[in-house]
Amino acid sequence: MKTVNLRIYLLAVGTFALGTDLFVIVGVLPSIAQDQSVSIDTAGLLVTVFSLVYGFGAPVLAATTTHISRQKLLLIVLLGFSVSNLLSAISPTFPILMITRIIAACFAALYTPAATAVAATLASPEQRGQALAIVLGGLTAATVLGVPTGTTLGKYFGWPATFLFIAALGMLAFLALLILKIKHIPSAPAIKIKDRVAPLTNPKILLALLPTAVWTGAGLVTYTFISPLLLQNTHISDPTFLLFFYGFGGVVGNWLGGYLVDRIGSNLPITLSLLVLIIILATFPFITTTVIGASVALALWGTLAWVLYAPQQHRLLAIAPKVPTIIIALNSSATYLGIAAGSAIGSLIISQTSVLILGPISAIFGFVSLVIYVISSIISPKPKGESTPAAAAPAPVPATVASSLPAQIVFSAPISAQIVFTAPIPAQIVFSAPEPAQVAFAAPAMTEH
């Protein structure tokens, strides 16, 4: 059996750095606030701004860089991403730190589409699904290892060490790919901004996308300030290790979401996950007063939050089957805009009251997302096979790997997993029956078949 190209693993190092960069800051917010002489709610705006730039910037930057070959763009982005994190580490004031986070977000927004396109061309046809799973799996791994590791470094060596860690990861990928070289990959054909947002003019599609933003925002209201919350509630000096439980839950939920959607459809997993998640968040201040309680709550939260993405993507692809790449890219933007809104709301709340109120507030927004989802599921068509029992389920539909790149090709590969990715995060692997599967992936300079 052919081995996977080493360059693909190096691309995964980049996605690991990107995923770490987004969320690791929640673990070092208290030390940043203290060192930069700002309040904790002001420091939380670093998450808001990064996510906002990412959410709005991804489609704009993708449209303005289509003339650059993918391998050249990839190297530029990795270098710029590393340098911007280095600048974050040495920022003398909070405004300068904020500017460096904006720059980092711009480079991060370009990385995943370029990395997935390069990975698809580096792998042989029968290994492309595996290659894409490796690259985008770096984002999932970031929640398990990257965020707790970066937080731990910040705890013992100061918050600049966290950004130096991310910069080092990005530079490692850049230098290795520069030395090993990547073959020429043509630039992607341009898609106008108006074409990228055209599906939003359809009320059903807009309503179907809205739950993604709202439930993501609901979680980030609390998760942005998880460190000060756990410090105050558990009364332990260093709650960093508790973040591993959330990351572990995310891995379980990532797999479970795909497993369930293949067998019982999307509606039941989403509805039940949101209901239980609402209960956990509403009672979060009370169930996290002990280390054991906090560990269980975080593991369940991570599991249920990540269960949502594969079923939601399944629904969106059924609702907008003619524009699969664009609808998943819009779902990705909805995720980041939700992160931005949630962190901003959390900042506003704790500037006025206790951090312990964040959990119940998250639960309220979670309930709103559930209501919107129910309304959307009533007026939108059910995905095919939604009510089909597992024993009589039809053969799995082709997997879709979506990015901001506009073209798709479909190829057959003897792999047993149906792979569904939501770009840039999180990556979803949907396991299906052990039979050959089709994988559709975004690729530059190709036409759709």
PATI-65895 format. One record per residue (C-alpha): residue in one letter; x, y, z negated. Coordinates in steps of 0.05 Angstrom, whole numbers, padded with zeros to 5 digits, always signed. Layout:
BEGIN
aXYZ...
This chain:
BEGIN
m+00000+00000+00000k+00027+00068+00019t+00048+00114-00037v+00018+00183-00045n+00060+00240-00018l+00100+00271-00076r+00080+00340-00052i+00008+00325-00070y+00026+00315-00143l+00063+00381-00141l+00000+00414-00115a-00036+00384-00176v+00015+00419-00220g-00009+00484-00190t-00083+00469-00203f-00064+00447-00274a-00031+00515-00284l-00091+00551-00255g-00141+00515-00300t-00097+00527-00360d-00091+00601-00343l-00166+00612-00343f-00184+00582-00410v-00120+00581-00452i-00128+00653-00470v-00188+00635-00515g-00139+00600-00561v-00092+00659-00569l-00143+00716-00572p-00131+00729-00646s-00056+00737-00638i-00064+00780-00575a-00113+00825-00611q-00066+00832-00670d-00003+00844-00630q-00036+00892-00581s-00073+00929-00636v-00142+00918-00606s-00205+00886-00635i-00220+00813-00621d-00280+00832-00578t-00236+00878-00536a-00186+00823-00527g-00243+00778-00503l-00251+00823-00443l-00187+00791-00415v-00230+00730-00400t-00286+00772-00373v-00243+00811-00324f-00204+00750-00300s-00268+00712-00285l-00303+00771-00254v-00245+00784-00206y-00242+00710-00190g-00317+00704-00177f-00322+00764-00132g-00252+00761-00104a-00251+00689-00079p-00297+00699-00019v-00268+00767-00002l-00196+00745-00006a-00211+00681+00032a-00241+00723+00088t-00181+00770+00091t-00126+00716+00091t-00152+00671+00146h-00096+00694+00193i-00042+00665+00147s-00022+00592+00155r-00042+00549+00096q+00027+00527+00075k+00054+00599+00077l-00006+00624+00038l+00004+00569-00013l+00076+00589-00027i+00058+00663-00031v+00002+00648-00079l+00044+00604-00124l+00099+00655-00128g+00051+00713-00140f+00013+00672-00193s+00078+00656-00230v+00104+00728-00228s+00037+00756-00252n+00037+00709-00312l+00109+00729-00326l+00087+00801-00326s+00030+00783-00373a+00081+00754-00421i+00122+00818-00424s+00064+00868-00422p+00079+00921-00475t+00008+00948-00479f-00063+00920-00472p-00081+00960-00409i-00019+00934-00374l-00036+00863-00397m-00106+00873-00367i-00076+00894-00300t-00032+00833-00298r-00092+00788-00311i-00128+00820-00252i-00069+00806-00207a-00064+00734-00232a-00139+00724-00218c-00130+00747-00146f-00075+00696-00134a-00113+00641-00171a-00175+00653-00128l-00135+00636-00066y-00098+00575-00093t-00149+00518-00095p-00176+00525-00024a-00104+00528+00003a-00082+00469-00040t-00140+00424-00019a-00128+00440+00054v-00054+00424+00048a-00067+00360+00008a-00116+00335+00061t-00064+00343+00116l-00007+00312+00075a-00045+00248+00062s-00059+00191+00111p-00133+00184+00130e-00144+00127+00082q-00113+00166+00024r-00145+00234+00033g-00199+00222-00018q-00147+00201-00069a-00103+00261-00051l-00159+00310-00062a-00178+00276-00127i-00106+00284-00151v-00101+00358-00134l-00168+00379-00162g-00160+00331-00221g-00106+00379-00245l-00163+00426-00264t-00196+00374-00307a-00129+00356-00339a-00120+00428-00358t-00178+00425-00407v-00150+00363-00440l-00075+00380-00443g-00062+00450-00415v-00107+00491-00460p-00087+00458-00526t-00013+00457-00506g-00013+00530-00486t-00051+00548-00550t-00001+00510-00592l+00057+00546-00560g+00023+00612-00573k+00012+00593-00646y+00084+00576-00661f+00123+00621-00612g+00075+00679-00600w+00023+00689-00546p+00075+00710-00493a+00100+00638-00495t+00032+00615-00470f+00038+00657-00407l+00111+00637-00398f+00088+00564-00400i+00037+00577-00344a+00088+00617-00304a+00138+00560-00310l+00087+00510-00285g+00071+00553-00225m+00145+00566-00210l+00160+00491-00215a+00108+00477-00162f+00132+00535-00118l+00206+00515-00120a+00192+00441-00109l+00147+00454-00050l+00196+00504-00021i+00253+00453-00025l+00212+00394-00001k+00178+00436+00053i+00107+00429+00079k+00090+00418+00151h+00056+00474+00190i-00019+00479+00179p-00058+00526+00224s-00096+00584+00193a-00170+00575+00182p-00222+00607+00228a-00253+00669+00199i-00321+00671+00167k-00351+00740+00156i-00371+00760+00085k-00443+00768+00107d-00444+00696+00131r-00416+00672+00065v-00471+00705+00025a-00527+00694+00075p-00556+00635+00037l-00570+00682-00021t-00626+00714+00020n-00665+00650+00012p-00703+00655-00055k-00702+00580-00066i-00627+00576-00059l-00616+00637-00103l-00660+00608-00157a-00625+00541-00151l-00557+00574-00161l-00579+00617-00220p-00578+00561-00273t-00504+00549-00259a-00488+00621-00278v-00534+00622-00338w-00513+00556-00371t-00440+00572-00358g-00449+00640-00389a-00486+00609-00448g-00426+00565-00464l-00375+00621-00456v-00412+00667-00504t-00385+00621-00558y-00326+00586-00526t-00289+00651-00512f-00285+00663-00587i-00279+00590-00609s-00212+00601-00645p-00236+00656-00693l-00301+00619-00702l-00267+00554-00722l-00217+00591-00766q-00274+00623-00805n-00319+00563-00807t-00273+00504-00820h-00225+00542-00866i-00164+00508-00836s-00102+00547-00818d-00094+00519-00748p-00156+00492-00711t-00118+00485-00645f-00120+00409-00646l-00196+00412-00645l-00194+00438-00573f-00169+00369-00552f-00238+00341-00571y-00272+00390-00524g-00224+00371-00468f-00234+00297-00480g-00309+00307-00478g-00301+00344-00412v-00266+00284-00381v-00321+00237-00405g-00375+00285-00381n-00340+00293-00314w-00345+00219-00302l-00413+00210-00333g-00446+00264-00292g-00425+00230-00227y-00444+00162-00253l-00514+00185-00272v-00529+00224-00209d-00514+00163-00167r-00563+00121-00207i-00620+00165-00232g-00614+00228-00192s-00600+00299-00216n-00662+00323-00253l-00660+00278-00314p-00585+00286-00329i-00590+00362-00324t-00653+00367-00365l-00631+00321-00421s-00560+00350-00424l-00587+00421-00430l-00637+00401-00484v-00584+00367-00528l-00534+00422-00514i-00584+00475-00537i-00592+00437-00603i-00517+00431-00613l-00505+00505-00599a-00564+00527-00643t-00536+00488-00702f-00462+00501-00687p-00449+00546-00747f-00476+00492-00793i-00446+00429-00763t-00375+00457-00756t-00360+00471-00829t-00318+00408-00834v-00262+00382-00789i-00302+00319-00773g-00365+00358-00757a-00327+00407-00713s-00292+00350-00677v-00357+00314-00661a-00392+00378-00641l-00337+00399-00594a-00332+00330-00562l-00408+00328-00550w-00407+00400-00525g-00352+00384-00475t-00387+00321-00451l-00455+00353-00441a-00428+00416-00409w-00388+00377-00357v-00444+00328-00344l-00483+00385-00311y-00438+00400-00252a-00444+00338-00208p-00520+00334-00212q-00525+00409-00198q-00480+00403-00138h-00522+00343-00115r-00584+00387-00118l-00553+00445-00082l-00528+00401-00024a-00599+00374-00017i-00630+00443-00019a-00581+00474+00031p-00556+00414+00073k-00539+00458+00133v-00486+00499+00096p-00453+00450+00048t-00386+00486+00044i-00416+00554+00033i-00467+00531-00019i-00413+00498-00061a-00369+00559-00055l-00427+00601-00079n-00438+00553-00137s-00365+00563-00155s-00373+00638-00154a-00435+00630-00198t-00393+00591-00247y-00341+00646-00253l-00392+00702-00256g-00425+00663-00312i-00358+00659-00348a-00349+00734-00340a-00419+00750-00364g-00416+00701-00423s-00349+00727-00449a-00373+00799-00441i-00437+00785-00480g-00397+00749-00534s-00350+00809-00540l-00410+00855-00547i-00442+00812-00600i-00382+00803-00646s-00367+00877-00642q-00433+00886-00679t-00440+00824-00722s-00409+00759-00745v-00376+00709-00698l-00419+00655-00729i-00481+00681-00694l-00451+00664-00626g-00475+00592-00626p-00549+00608-00634i-00543+00663-00582s-00512+00612-00534a-00571+00567-00548i-00620+00621-00528f-00585+00631-00461g-00582+00555-00453f-00658+00553-00461v-00665+00608-00409s-00623+00566-00361l-00667+00506-00374v-00730+00546-00359i-00700+00572-00294y-00678+00502-00275v-00747+00473-00287i-00779+00527-00244s-00727+00516-00189s-00737+00440-00191i-00813+00450-00183i-00810+00495-00122s-00749+00463-00089p-00749+00394-00056k-00721+00336-00095p-00655+00308-00070k-00662+00244-00031g-00666+00183-00075e-00683+00225-00136s-00737+00177-00161t-00704+00114-00134p-00688+00063-00189a-00615+00045-00197a-00626-00026-00174a-00658-00003-00110a-00615+00058-00098p-00595+00072-00026a-00523+00071-00003p-00484+00130-00029v-00485+00193+00011p-00420+00220+00039a-00377+00255-00011t-00364+00329-00002v-00301+00366-00019a-00318+00440-00016s-00274+00500-00015s-00278+00570+00013l-00249+00544+00078p-00302+00544+00132a-00294+00481+00173q-00306+00409+00157i-00286+00342+00186v-00313+00275+00166f-00271+00213+00164s-00281+00142+00141a-00236+00114+00087p-00235+00048+00050i-00244+00077-00019s-00295+00057-00070a-00308+00125-00102q-00355+00177-00077i-00318+00242-00092v-00354+00307-00104f-00314+00369-00121t-00338+00437-00141a-00284+00486-00124p-00246+00514-00159i-00271+00482-00223p-00289+00433-00248a-00272+00372-00206q-00325+00319-00205i-00312+00246-00187v-00376+00209-00173f-00367+00134-00175s-00409+00092-00128a-00414+00021-00104p-00348-00013-00084e-00357-00005-00010p-00325+00041+00042a-00346+00112+00032q-00346+00173+00077v-00312+00235+00053a-00324+00304+00082f-00272+00356+00066a-00258+00427+00083a-00200+00436+00130p-00170+00493+00170a-00178+00501+00245m-00225+00443+00253t-00297+00438+00276e-00354+00406+00241h-00376+00337+00264
